[in-house]
Amino acid sequence: MPREVKSGNCYILQPSARAEDFRREQFDPDYWRQQPGFAAIDGGRGGSCQIEIDGRKAILRRYLRGGFIGNIFNDRYLWLGKTLARPWLEWGILERAREADLPVPEPLAACICRYGLSYRAALITAYVDDTETLTDRLARARLKLGSWQRLGGLIRRLHAAGIRHADLNSDNVLIDSRNRFYLIDFDKARLMKQLDDWQWRPLYRLQRSIVKRNQLRHLHYAEDDWQALMDGYQA
């Protein structure tokens, strides 16, 4: 179980077994910029970086808004209480997924800093080593149909655990050198009571993302690949 630490106007969530408390400055990329292991991460909205903490690689991700509202409130969210803050919710989703033995990153620390009716937030998760995005893999080589089937089976297990990924796209699916898959970025994910028609939307979102990236990058991807994924999902 995680434990909570308060630092000024900030609340920090961390594993109960960790001896040293995290500090609020450790959730700012500038804190890590001159330290060993720091690396900026391209893609997304620019809020992520790789760091090294407690002798292991980790990913620090600040919560940033997209779209029009992101131009006004780039990193601010409406304060509705700690338990409804985005990193607190994402931590719970990750713990649920790990309890179901799903390949997702381990949450290491989360932070929310309140400013009146708004807050800023960040999350630190363990780095998934020896991986690349599904997009990057498909840009280099085609996957075997068996791998697509296993990805479909993984997504089915995610849904069977009652987890609805809010942004299931080919950049949020990682694959390692042994063709094992991992799922990342569970911001805005939801826990569902049972399987229903909801599970098709994340699948269609993933399909659209692959088609879109295929148009931009000419991926090694064909309709048979998606059919194999759906076969694995429905097996």
PASEBA-1860 file (N, C-alpha, C; in nm, 3 decimals):
! residues 235
1> MPREVKSG> 0.083/-0.120/0.000/0.000/0.000/0.000/0.088/0.126/0.000 ~ 0.050/0.228/-0.078/0.128/0.352/-0.077/0.097/0.434/0.047 ~ 0.185/0.524/0.079/0.160/0.616/0.189/0.174/0.759/0.138 ~ 0.110/0.850/0.209/0.105/0.989/0.166/0.197/1.075/0.251 ~ 0.266/1.167/0.186/0.355/1.262/0.251/0.311/1.402/0.211 ~ 0.304/1.494/0.307/0.266/1.631/0.277/0.389/1.721/0.284 ~ 0.402/1.808/0.182/0.514/1.901/0.176/0.459/2.037/0.133 ~ 0.434/2.124/0.230/0.375/2.254/0.198/0.236/2.236/0.140
9> NCYILQPS> 0.216/2.291/0.019/0.086/2.278/-0.047/0.080/2.155/-0.138 ~ 0.178/2.066/-0.123/0.186/1.949/-0.209/0.160/1.820/-0.131 ~ 0.100/1.725/-0.199/0.077/1.591/-0.145/0.153/1.492/-0.233 ~ 0.227/1.404/-0.169/0.310/1.308/-0.242/0.267/1.167/-0.203 ~ 0.252/1.083/-0.302/0.218/0.943/-0.282/0.340/0.860/-0.318 ~ 0.376/0.766/-0.232/0.495/0.684/-0.256/0.477/0.549/-0.188 ~ 0.556/0.448/-0.230/0.545/0.316/-0.167/0.575/0.326/-0.018 ~ 0.499/0.254/0.063/0.516/0.262/0.208/0.651/0.210/0.252
17> ARAEDFRR> 0.713/0.122/0.173/0.840/0.063/0.212/0.959/0.156/0.187 ~ 0.940/0.265/0.114/1.052/0.354/0.083/1.093/0.430/0.208 ~ 1.222/0.422/0.242/1.271/0.482/0.366/1.277/0.634/0.358 ~ 1.321/0.686/0.244/1.338/0.831/0.229/1.219/0.890/0.155 ~ 1.163/0.997/0.209/1.049/1.059/0.145/1.090/1.135/0.019 ~ 1.005/1.130/-0.082/1.025/1.215/-0.199/1.001/1.361/-0.161 ~ 1.066/1.450/-0.233/1.049/1.593/-0.213/0.982/1.654/-0.335 ~ 0.915/1.761/-0.317/0.838/1.821/-0.427/0.925/1.858/-0.546
25> EQFDPDYW> 1.049/1.901/-0.522/1.135/1.941/-0.633/1.173/1.824/-0.723 ~ 1.160/1.702/-0.670/1.194/1.585/-0.750/1.091/1.555/-0.859 ~ 0.982/1.631/-0.859/0.881/1.614/-0.963/0.891/1.724/-1.069 ~ 1.000/1.800/-1.064/1.028/1.904/-1.163/1.143/1.857/-1.252 ~ 1.124/1.850/-1.384/1.233/1.805/-1.473/1.361/1.883/-1.456 ~ 1.351/2.012/-1.420/1.472/2.093/-1.403/1.560/2.040/-1.290 ~ 1.501/1.977/-1.191/1.578/1.920/-1.081/1.672/1.812/-1.131 ~ 1.630/1.737/-1.231/1.707/1.622/-1.281/1.798/1.656/-1.398
33> RQQPGFAA> 1.779/1.773/-1.455/1.843/1.803/-1.583/1.995/1.789/-1.580 ~ 2.058/1.824/-1.469/2.205/1.817/-1.460/2.252/1.692/-1.387 ~ 2.163/1.598/-1.364/2.201/1.477/-1.293/2.216/1.359/-1.388 ~ 2.296/1.259/-1.350/2.317/1.143/-1.437/2.185/1.072/-1.466 ~ 2.173/1.026/-1.589/2.055/0.949/-1.628/1.943/1.031/-1.687 ~ 1.958/1.165/-1.688/1.851/1.248/-1.741/1.849/1.242/-1.893 ~ 1.730/1.233/-1.951/1.714/1.239/-2.095/1.573/1.288/-2.126 ~ 1.563/1.388/-2.211/1.432/1.435/-2.254/1.369/1.330/-2.344
41> IDGGRGGS> 1.237/1.324/-2.343/1.165/1.228/-2.424/1.083/1.302/-2.528 ~ 1.105/1.269/-2.654/1.029/1.331/-2.762/0.889/1.272/-2.767 ~ 0.799/1.344/-2.830/0.662/1.295/-2.845/0.573/1.344/-2.735 ~ 0.444/1.314/-2.748/0.348/1.357/-2.648/0.340/1.509/-2.642 ~ 0.325/1.563/-2.523/0.312/1.708/-2.505/0.436/1.768/-2.443 ~ 0.545/1.691/-2.436/0.669/1.745/-2.386/0.682/1.745/-2.236 ~ 0.598/1.670/-2.167/0.602/1.673/-2.023/0.675/1.557/-1.959 ~ 0.746/1.476/-2.038/0.810/1.355/-1.985/0.961/1.360/-2.001
49> CQIEIDGR> 1.030/1.294/-1.908/1.174/1.280/-1.919/1.216/1.152/-1.848 ~ 1.332/1.102/-1.886/1.388/0.984/-1.821/1.484/1.030/-1.712 ~ 1.474/0.968/-1.596/1.559/1.002/-1.484/1.614/0.874/-1.423 ~ 1.704/0.889/-1.328/1.756/0.775/-1.254/1.737/0.802/-1.105 ~ 1.664/0.713/-1.038/1.633/0.734/-0.898/1.643/0.601/-0.824 ~ 1.705/0.603/-0.708/1.726/0.481/-0.629/1.798/0.374/-0.710 ~ 1.888/0.418/-0.800/1.967/0.323/-0.877/1.894/0.257/-0.992 ~ 1.775/0.308/-1.027/1.701/0.249/-1.138/1.646/0.357/-1.228
57> KAILRRYL> 1.627/0.322/-1.353/1.571/0.417/-1.449/1.422/0.436/-1.421 ~ 1.377/0.558/-1.446/1.236/0.589/-1.423/1.192/0.695/-1.524 ~ 1.061/0.711/-1.535/1.003/0.813/-1.622/0.925/0.911/-1.535 ~ 0.960/1.038/-1.548/0.886/1.145/-1.481/0.794/1.208/-1.586 ~ 0.665/1.209/-1.556/0.569/1.267/-1.649/0.484/1.372/-1.580 ~ 0.494/1.493/-1.628/0.406/1.599/-1.580/0.274/1.591/-1.656 ~ 0.166/1.621/-1.586/0.034/1.619/-1.650/0.013/1.753/-1.720 ~ -0.002/1.748/-1.852/-0.021/1.867/-1.933/-0.147/1.854/-2.017
65> RGGFIGNI> -0.215/1.964/-2.035/-0.336/1.964/-2.116/-0.302/1.976/-2.264 ~ -0.392/1.924/-2.347/-0.379/1.940/-2.491/-0.493/2.025/-2.544 ~ -0.495/2.047/-2.674/-0.604/2.119/-2.738/-0.605/2.267/-2.703 ~ -0.719/2.329/-2.730/-0.732/2.473/-2.711/-0.714/2.512/-2.565 ~ -0.776/2.435/-2.474/-0.768/2.471/-2.332/-0.625/2.461/-2.281 ~ -0.544/2.376/-2.347/-0.405/2.363/-2.307/-0.324/2.489/-2.333 ~ -0.371/2.573/-2.425/-0.304/2.700/-2.450/-0.327/2.800/-2.338 ~ -0.432/2.775/-2.259/-0.467/2.868/-2.152/-0.424/2.813/-2.016
73> FNDRYLWL> -0.462/2.686/-1.992/-0.430/2.621/-1.865/-0.341/2.500/-1.894 ~ -0.218/2.528/-1.929/-0.128/2.423/-1.977/-0.111/2.308/-1.879 ~ -0.090/2.338/-1.752/-0.063/2.234/-1.653/-0.150/2.247/-1.530 ~ -0.264/2.311/-1.542/-0.354/2.331/-1.428/-0.482/2.250/-1.448 ~ -0.528/2.191/-1.336/-0.651/2.113/-1.336/-0.738/2.156/-1.219 ~ -0.868/2.139/-1.234/-0.962/2.179/-1.130/-0.947/2.089/-1.008 ~ -0.932/2.151/-0.892/-0.917/2.076/-0.767/-1.052/2.026/-0.719 ~ -1.065/1.893/-0.712/-1.187/1.829/-0.662/-1.156/1.738/-0.544
81> GKTLARPW> -1.035/1.753/-0.488/-0.992/1.666/-0.380/-0.883/1.571/-0.425 ~ -0.805/1.525/-0.329/-0.690/1.438/-0.362/-0.731/1.311/-0.435 ~ -0.835/1.247/-0.387/-0.870/1.117/-0.442/-0.918/1.124/-0.587 ~ -0.955/1.244/-0.631/-0.999/1.262/-0.769/-0.892/1.328/-0.856 ~ -0.774/1.352/-0.800/-0.664/1.409/-0.878/-0.609/1.304/-0.974 ~ -0.563/1.346/-1.088/-0.528/1.253/-1.195/-0.419/1.154/-1.158 ~ -0.310/1.196/-1.092/-0.209/1.094/-1.058/-0.258/0.994/-0.954 ~ -0.344/1.037/-0.861/-0.399/0.944/-0.762/-0.484/0.838/-0.833
89> LEWGILER> -0.565/0.881/-0.929/-0.648/0.787/-1.003/-0.563/0.694/-1.089 ~ -0.461/0.749/-1.155/-0.376/0.665/-1.240/-0.299/0.564/-1.156 ~ -0.254/0.605/-1.039/-0.185/0.512/-0.949/-0.275/0.393/-0.918 ~ -0.400/0.420/-0.886/-0.494/0.312/-0.855/-0.516/0.219/-0.973 ~ -0.522/0.274/-1.093/-0.539/0.192/-1.214/-0.417/0.102/-1.234 ~ -0.298/0.159/-1.218/-0.175/0.080/-1.235/-0.167/-0.032/-1.132 ~ -0.205/-0.003/-1.010/-0.204/-0.107/-0.907/-0.304/-0.217/-0.940 ~ -0.420/-0.180/-0.990/-0.521/-0.279/-1.030/-0.466/-0.367/-1.143
97> AREADLPV> -0.401/-0.305/-1.239/-0.345/-0.379/-1.351/-0.233/-0.474/-1.306 ~ -0.148/-0.427/-1.215/-0.039/-0.511/-1.168/-0.092/-0.628/-1.084 ~ -0.199/-0.605/-1.010/-0.261/-0.714/-0.936/-0.316/-0.821/-1.029 ~ -0.357/-0.778/-1.149/-0.407/-0.871/-1.251/-0.294/-0.928/-1.335 ~ -0.169/-0.903/-1.294/-0.050/-0.954/-1.363/-0.041/-0.905/-1.507 ~ -0.080/-0.779/-1.529/-0.070/-0.719/-1.661/0.063/-0.643/-1.672 ~ 0.123/-0.643/-1.790/0.253/-0.577/-1.808/0.240/-0.426/-1.821 ~ 0.241/-0.358/-1.709/0.232/-0.211/-1.704/0.343/-0.160/-1.615
105> PEPLAACI> 0.379/-0.033/-1.626/0.487/0.021/-1.542/0.449/0.022/-1.394 ~ 0.549/0.010/-1.310/0.530/0.019/-1.166/0.526/0.165/-1.124 ~ 0.423/0.210/-1.052/0.422/0.348/-1.003/0.521/0.364/-0.888 ~ 0.604/0.468/-0.894/0.705/0.491/-0.792/0.674/0.610/-0.703 ~ 0.610/0.711/-0.758/0.574/0.829/-0.679/0.479/0.917/-0.759 ~ 0.394/0.989/-0.688/0.302/1.083/-0.752/0.297/1.209/-0.666 ~ 0.269/1.321/-0.731/0.266/1.447/-0.658/0.156/1.537/-0.713 ~ 0.082/1.601/-0.624/-0.013/1.705/-0.663/0.014/1.826/-0.574
113> CRYGLSYR> 0.021/1.944/-0.636/0.041/2.069/-0.563/-0.080/2.157/-0.586 ~ -0.146/2.192/-0.476/-0.271/2.267/-0.487/-0.245/2.418/-0.486 ~ -0.320/2.488/-0.574/-0.315/2.634/-0.581/-0.460/2.683/-0.582 ~ -0.519/2.696/-0.464/-0.658/2.739/-0.456/-0.751/2.636/-0.517 ~ -0.817/2.674/-0.627/-0.912/2.586/-0.693/-0.849/2.502/-0.803 ~ -0.717/2.505/-0.816/-0.649/2.427/-0.920/-0.529/2.353/-0.862 ~ -0.473/2.264/-0.941/-0.353/2.192/-0.898/-0.267/2.156/-1.018 ~ -0.139/2.135/-0.990/-0.044/2.079/-1.087/-0.007/1.939/-1.039
121> AALITAYV> 0.034/1.853/-1.132/0.059/1.715/-1.092/0.168/1.651/-1.176 ~ 0.228/1.545/-1.120/0.329/1.467/-1.191/0.330/1.325/-1.135 ~ 0.380/1.234/-1.216/0.385/1.092/-1.179/0.520/1.036/-1.220 ~ 0.580/0.955/-1.132/0.704/0.885/-1.164/0.675/0.736/-1.170 ~ 0.710/0.673/-1.280/0.692/0.529/-1.296/0.824/0.465/-1.334 ~ 0.836/0.336/-1.310/0.957/0.263/-1.346/0.972/0.258/-1.498 ~ 1.093/0.269/-1.543/1.125/0.261/-1.686/1.114/0.116/-1.733 ~ 1.049/0.096/-1.846/1.038/-0.039/-1.904/1.154/-0.056/-2.001
129> DDTETLTD> 1.253/-0.131/-1.961/1.379/-0.141/-2.036/1.364/-0.223/-2.163 ~ 1.454/-0.201/-2.257/1.463/-0.281/-2.380/1.333/-0.277/-2.460 ~ 1.272/-0.160/-2.469/1.146/-0.149/-2.541/1.148/-0.033/-2.640 ~ 1.057/-0.038/-2.734/1.028/0.072/-2.824/0.878/0.073/-2.847 ~ 0.826/0.182/-2.900/0.683/0.187/-2.924/0.646/0.093/-3.039 ~ 0.521/0.051/-3.037/0.473/-0.031/-3.148/0.487/0.044/-3.280 ~ 0.466/0.175/-3.277/0.483/0.255/-3.398/0.624/0.243/-3.453 ~ 0.724/0.260/-3.366/0.863/0.253/-3.412/0.898/0.113/-3.461
137> RLARARLK> 0.848/0.009/-3.394/0.878/-0.126/-3.440/0.821/-0.150/-3.580 ~ 0.697/-0.107/-3.601/0.635/-0.128/-3.731/0.700/-0.044/-3.840 ~ 0.766/0.064/-3.801/0.840/0.144/-3.899/0.963/0.069/-3.949 ~ 1.012/-0.025/-3.867/1.132/-0.100/-3.903/1.101/-0.235/-3.966 ~ 0.999/-0.303/-3.915/0.975/-0.441/-3.960/0.830/-0.480/-3.932 ~ 0.786/-0.581/-4.000/0.651/-0.631/-3.980/0.650/-0.733/-3.867 ~ 0.545/-0.731/-3.788/0.528/-0.830/-3.682/0.465/-0.956/-3.739 ~ 0.500/-1.069/-3.680/0.435/-1.193/-3.718/0.291/-1.191/-3.668
145> LGSWQRLG> 0.207/-1.265/-3.736/0.066/-1.268/-3.700/0.046/-1.318/-3.557 ~ 0.134/-1.408/-3.512/0.124/-1.457/-3.376/0.144/-1.348/-3.274 ~ 0.230/-1.250/-3.305/0.250/-1.138/-3.214/0.126/-1.051/-3.208 ~ 0.063/-1.027/-3.321/-0.062/-0.952/-3.322/-0.168/-1.023/-3.240 ~ -0.175/-1.154/-3.251/-0.273/-1.228/-3.173/-0.247/-1.214/-3.023 ~ -0.119/-1.216/-2.984/-0.086/-1.202/-2.842/-0.120/-1.062/-2.793 ~ -0.103/-0.961/-2.878/-0.141/-0.826/-2.838/-0.292/-0.818/-2.818 ~ -0.368/-0.881/-2.907/-0.513/-0.885/-2.891/-0.553/-0.954/-2.761
153> GLIRRLHA> -0.483/-1.063/-2.728/-0.511/-1.132/-2.603/-0.478/-1.048/-2.481 ~ -0.371/-0.969/-2.489/-0.334/-0.880/-2.379/-0.441/-0.774/-2.356 ~ -0.489/-0.715/-2.463/-0.593/-0.613/-2.450/-0.721/-0.675/-2.392 ~ -0.750/-0.798/-2.433/-0.866/-0.866/-2.376/-0.850/-0.886/-2.226 ~ -0.731/-0.921/-2.180/-0.705/-0.937/-2.037/-0.721/-0.804/-1.964 ~ -0.676/-0.697/-2.028/-0.693/-0.564/-1.969/-0.840/-0.533/-1.948 ~ -0.920/-0.560/-2.048/-1.063/-0.533/-2.038/-1.131/-0.627/-1.940 ~ -1.088/-0.751/-1.935/-1.145/-0.846/-1.840/-1.117/-0.802/-1.696
161> AGIRHADL> -1.007/-0.729/-1.675/-0.976/-0.676/-1.543/-1.056/-0.550/-1.512 ~ -1.142/-0.509/-1.606/-1.227/-0.393/-1.585/-1.160/-0.260/-1.610 ~ -1.051/-0.260/-1.688/-0.975/-0.137/-1.711/-0.999/-0.087/-1.853 ~ -1.046/0.034/-1.863/-1.067/0.097/-1.993/-0.960/0.203/-2.016 ~ -0.869/0.176/-2.106/-0.761/0.270/-2.140/-0.821/0.385/-2.219 ~ -0.788/0.507/-2.179/-0.847/0.625/-2.243/-0.778/0.664/-2.372 ~ -0.654/0.620/-2.392/-0.579/0.662/-2.511/-0.495/0.545/-2.561 ~ -0.562/0.438/-2.598/-0.491/0.320/-2.648/-0.450/0.344/-2.793
169> NSDNVLID> -0.325/0.380/-2.813/-0.272/0.403/-2.948/-0.138/0.334/-2.961 ~ -0.084/0.333/-3.080/0.038/0.255/-3.106/0.162/0.316/-3.042 ~ 0.153/0.437/-2.987/0.264/0.494/-2.911/0.257/0.456/-2.764 ~ 0.141/0.410/-2.719/0.124/0.367/-2.580/0.128/0.216/-2.566 ~ 0.168/0.149/-2.672/0.197/0.006/-2.667/0.347/-0.010/-2.690 ~ 0.417/-0.071/-2.596/0.560/-0.095/-2.610/0.584/-0.241/-2.643 ~ 0.696/-0.267/-2.710/0.735/-0.404/-2.744/0.885/-0.417/-2.724 ~ 0.929/-0.529/-2.665/1.072/-0.545/-2.641/1.135/-0.635/-2.746
177> SRNRFYLI> 1.264/-0.665/-2.728/1.339/-0.742/-2.828/1.293/-0.887/-2.835 ~ 1.217/-0.932/-2.736/1.161/-1.067/-2.736/1.014/-1.067/-2.776 ~ 0.971/-0.955/-2.833/0.833/-0.939/-2.882/0.729/-0.952/-2.772 ~ 0.763/-0.907/-2.652/0.668/-0.900/-2.542/0.610/-0.759/-2.538 ~ 0.482/-0.749/-2.511/0.413/-0.621/-2.513/0.394/-0.565/-2.373 ~ 0.388/-0.430/-2.366/0.361/-0.358/-2.243/0.266/-0.243/-2.276 ~ 0.182/-0.207/-2.182/0.088/-0.097/-2.200/0.125/0.016/-2.105 ~ 0.125/0.139/-2.154/0.164/0.254/-2.073/0.061/0.365/-2.084
185> DFDKARLM> 0.079/0.469/-2.001/0.000/0.592/-2.000/-0.147/0.565/-1.971 ~ -0.177/0.549/-1.842/-0.314/0.521/-1.801/-0.384/0.644/-1.744 ~ -0.337/0.762/-1.786/-0.406/0.885/-1.748/-0.549/0.881/-1.803 ~ -0.645/0.914/-1.721/-0.787/0.918/-1.755/-0.847/0.780/-1.782 ~ -0.772/0.674/-1.752/-0.831/0.539/-1.763/-0.941/0.524/-1.659 ~ -1.031/0.431/-1.682/-1.144/0.412/-1.592/-1.159/0.265/-1.555 ~ -1.213/0.241/-1.436/-1.248/0.106/-1.394/-1.395/0.083/-1.429 ~ -1.422/-0.026/-1.498/-1.556/-0.060/-1.543/-1.606/-0.182/-1.466
193> KQLDDWQW> -1.736/-0.187/-1.445/-1.793/-0.295/-1.365/-1.798/-0.427/-1.440 ~ -1.818/-0.422/-1.571/-1.830/-0.545/-1.648/-1.805/-0.516/-1.795 ~ -1.778/-0.622/-1.871/-1.762/-0.606/-2.015/-1.897/-0.572/-2.076 ~ -1.892/-0.480/-2.171/-2.011/-0.437/-2.242/-1.965/-0.383/-2.377 ~ -2.041/-0.296/-2.438/-1.997/-0.241/-2.566/-1.882/-0.144/-2.552 ~ -1.850/-0.100/-2.429/-1.744/-0.001/-2.411/-1.609/-0.049/-2.460 ~ -1.583/-0.180/-2.457/-1.449/-0.228/-2.487/-1.410/-0.212/-2.633 ~ -1.509/-0.188/-2.722/-1.474/-0.175/-2.863/-1.411/-0.040/-2.894
201> RPLYRLQR> -1.447/0.063/-2.820/-1.393/0.196/-2.850/-1.241/0.204/-2.836 ~ -1.181/0.151/-2.728/-1.034/0.153/-2.722/-0.971/0.075/-2.838 ~ -1.033/-0.035/-2.879/-0.980/-0.112/-2.991/-0.985/-0.031/-3.120 ~ -1.096/0.035/-3.145/-1.107/0.117/-3.265/-1.009/0.234/-3.260 ~ -0.987/0.286/-3.140/-0.890/0.396/-3.126/-0.751/0.348/-3.163 ~ -0.714/0.228/-3.117/-0.585/0.172/-3.153/-0.574/0.151/-3.304 ~ -0.679/0.096/-3.364/-0.678/0.073/-3.509/-0.661/0.204/-3.584 ~ -0.736/0.306/-3.545/-0.725/0.435/-3.614/-0.586/0.494/-3.600
209> SIVKRNQL> -0.526/0.478/-3.482/-0.391/0.533/-3.463/-0.290/0.466/-3.554 ~ -0.303/0.335/-3.572/-0.210/0.263/-3.659/-0.229/0.306/-3.804 ~ -0.355/0.317/-3.846/-0.383/0.359/-3.983/-0.330/0.499/-4.008 ~ -0.351/0.589/-3.912/-0.304/0.726/-3.927/-0.152/0.732/-3.934 ~ -0.085/0.661/-3.845/0.061/0.662/-3.848/0.116/0.590/-3.971 ~ 0.042/0.494/-4.020/0.082/0.425/-4.143/0.082/0.521/-4.261 ~ -0.012/0.612/-4.264/-0.019/0.711/-4.371/0.097/0.809/-4.364 ~ 0.143/0.836/-4.242/0.251/0.933/-4.224/0.389/0.870/-4.237
217> RHLHYAED> 0.403/0.745/-4.190/0.536/0.685/-4.181/0.552/0.558/-4.264 ~ 0.448/0.513/-4.330/0.453/0.393/-4.413/0.502/0.273/-4.331 ~ 0.419/0.234/-4.237/0.452/0.123/-4.149/0.441/-0.012/-4.221 ~ 0.505/-0.113/-4.162/0.490/-0.250/-4.210/0.362/-0.306/-4.147 ~ 0.251/-0.278/-4.212/0.121/-0.309/-4.153/0.023/-0.339/-4.265 ~ -0.059/-0.442/-4.243/-0.161/-0.481/-4.341/-0.289/-0.518/-4.268 ~ -0.399/-0.526/-4.341/-0.527/-0.558/-4.281/-0.525/-0.694/-4.211 ~ -0.447/-0.788/-4.263/-0.437/-0.919/-4.199/-0.383/-0.908/-4.057
225> DWQALMDG> -0.298/-0.808/-4.033/-0.242/-0.790/-3.900/-0.352/-0.755/-3.800 ~ -0.438/-0.663/-3.839/-0.546/-0.625/-3.748/-0.642/-0.740/-3.726 ~ -0.668/-0.816/-3.830/-0.757/-0.931/-3.813/-0.697/-1.031/-3.715 ~ -0.563/-1.046/-3.719/-0.497/-1.137/-3.624/-0.513/-1.085/-3.482 ~ -0.502/-0.953/-3.463/-0.522/-0.895/-3.331/-0.663/-0.923/-3.282 ~ -0.760/-0.903/-3.369/-0.899/-0.927/-3.329/-0.924/-1.075/-3.301 ~ -0.858/-1.163/-3.374/-0.870/-1.307/-3.347/-0.818/-1.338/-3.208 ~ -0.704/-1.273/-3.171/-0.648/-1.294/-3.039/-0.737/-1.237/-2.931
233> YQA> -0.801/-1.123/-2.959/-0.890/-1.060/-2.862/-1.013/-1.148/-2.834 ~ -1.062/-1.212/-2.937/-1.186/-1.287/-2.925/-1.165/-1.436/-2.900 ~ -1.039/-1.476/-2.885/-1.010/-1.619/-2.865/-1.064/-1.667/-2.729
END
